[in-house]
Amino acid sequence: MTYYGTGCIFHYDDDFPMNSGKGFKESDKPNFTGSYYSYTKAMVESLLKEYPQVLTLRVRMPIVADLTYPRNFITKIIKYEKIINIPNSMTVLPELLPLSIEMAKRKLAGIMNFTNPGAISHNEIMELYKEYIDPDFTWSNFTVEEQAKVIVAPRSNNLLDTERIQKEFPELLPIRESLIKYVFEPNAVKKEEVCAAVREMRGR
């Protein structure tokens, strides 16, 4: 059985500093319970470890090619005037989802960090959007402390180690390259349509 879980059960700390390149491994214990979502997901992951036939995939900030799909991470951040700017592991579903089928065929089990290698920041994604879709696109940043005043619960920010998934699929693209291939290049072909839809979504 394959369970699509979450990697939003970790957070940068003194042992795993931001921009250090040190990522949380499959064997590491969750250190983030800032939201009810993360708290319960960590519990579910712990319970499923008792079943040797289950494969738990840790998804993070899932991304699809449709830049107007509301559950797309990129869609969420391009709607805002202000965003934080923190590097994170992310899951580009057009590349990774087919690999989960192959994982089932290979009868893989246990926990798998289900993200593209490396991390990318919010600003880097916005720069790609600006480069490929809308050169007039603008945004600004605010701090984590400022963000906390306008959100219901704290957010997880982390880098997940991808050694296991890269051993299984060495062809897996790093996060930036994957975003360009599976998201931004396909949308660049219809940039006028995408740009208009996003501007409408932002109320402009």
N, C-alpha and C positions, 0 to 999 in steps of 0.2 A: 504494500500500500504506500502511496505517495501522499504526504501531507505538505501543503504549501503554507509554511509558517512565516515567521518574520525574524529579521535580524535587528529589529528595533527594540532589543532587550539589552543593548550595550550602550555605553556612553564613554567618550574620552575622559580619562582621569590621569592621575600621576603615573600609573603603571602603563597606560596606553595613551601617551600624549598625542594631541593633534599635530599633524605634519611630521610625525616621527617615522612613518612607514611601518610601524608595528601594528599589526591587525589582530583582532580577536579570532582565535581559532575555534574549531568546532568543539573542542574539549573544554573551553573556558566557560566558567559559570557566569550567568547574566549578572550585570551590575547596575541595571537601570530599571527602576520601578516607578518612574515619575508620572506615569499615566496608568489608568485602569487597564487600558488595552495592552500595554507592555507587561504589566504585572500578570495578567491572566494568560498571555501568550507564553511567558516564561514557565508558568505552571504546566501548561499543556505540553510544552516541549519536554519538560522533566518527566511527565507521566509517560509520554510516548517512547522515551528511551528504554522503557521496560519491555517493549515489544521488538524483538530482534528483526522482524520482517518489515518494519516501517522505515521509510525514508523521509526524513524531515528536511525540507528545503527552506533555508532562511532567506526570504525575499526582502529587499530593501528599496524603498522609494521607487516602485515599479514604473517603468516608462514604456509607452507604446508610440507608434508613429503618428497617430491622430492627435494633433495638437489642440483640438477642441474637446477631446474626451475628458469629462470632468474628473475622473479618477487617475488620470495621467499626472505624474509628478510635475512634469514640465508645464502642463496646463495650469496646475495649481499655482505655481510661482509666477508665471507670466501674467496672471490676472492682477497681481498686487503691484502697487506703486513702490512699496518698500519691502525688501527681503533681507534676511540675514545672509551672511557669506561664510559658510563653513564647508570644508571638504567632507564628502561622504561616499561610502560605497553605495552603488545603485544597481538595479536589475533592469537591463534592456530586454524586455520580454520577446520581441521578434527574434532575437538571437538565442536567448536562453530557454524559452519555453519548449522548442523542439528537442533540446537536449534532455529535458526531463522525461520525455518519452523514451529516449535511448537509455537513460538511467534505469527506467523500469525494465527494459529488455535485458539489461545487464544484471538485473536483480540487486542493484545497489541498495544499501540500507544504512541506518544510522543518521547522523546529522551532516548536512552539506551546506556550506555557505554558498548561496545561490545568487552570486553577484558577479559582475564583470571585474576583472583585476583592476586594482588601483582605486583612487577616489577622485571626485571632481566637485568643484565648489559651485554654489548657486550662480555666482558672477560668471564663471567660465561657461556655464550653460547659456546664460543670457547673452554672452558675447557670441556664442555660436549661433543663437537665434538671430542676433543682429547681423552677423556676417552672411548667413544663408537665406534669411527670410526678409527682414525689415531693417534696413540701415538707419531708419529714424527712430527705432525703438529706444526708449529710455526707462530707467529705473533708478532707485537709490537704495542705500543700505541702512539698516538699523542694527543695534546691538542685541545680543541675547536678552539682556535685561529689559530693553525697550520692547522686544517681541513678547516677553513674558506678560506684559501688561495688556496685551490684546488677544491672547490665546487662552483656551480653557485649561490646558494641561501642558507641562514641559514636553519638549521634543527630544528624541534620541538623535545623537550625532556620533557616528563612528566609522571606523575602517575595519572591514572584515577580511581576514586572511583567506586567500583563494588557492592555497597550495593544493588542496585535495581536488577541487574541480578542474584545475589546470592539469593535473596529472591524468585525469580522465579525458579531458578535452583540451589538448595543447593548442588547438587552433582558436580558442576563445579569445576574442579581441579585448584589449584594454578599454576601459569605460569611454574615454574620449573618442577613440577610433570607432567603437561600436555605435555611439550616438551619431556620429557623422554618417556612417554607412546605412544605418537602419532608421534614422529619424530625420536628420537634417537634409541629406542629399535627396531622399524621396520627396520631401516637402518643398525643396527648392524648385522642383519642376513645376509646381503649382503655387509659387510664392504669392502671387497677387490674391488668389482665393484664400490662402491661409492667412495672409496679412489682414485682409478685410474681416475675416471671421474673428481673429484675435482682437482687432481694434474694437469691433462691436462688443465682444465679450468684456473688454475693459471699459466700455462706455465712452468710446472716443469716435 
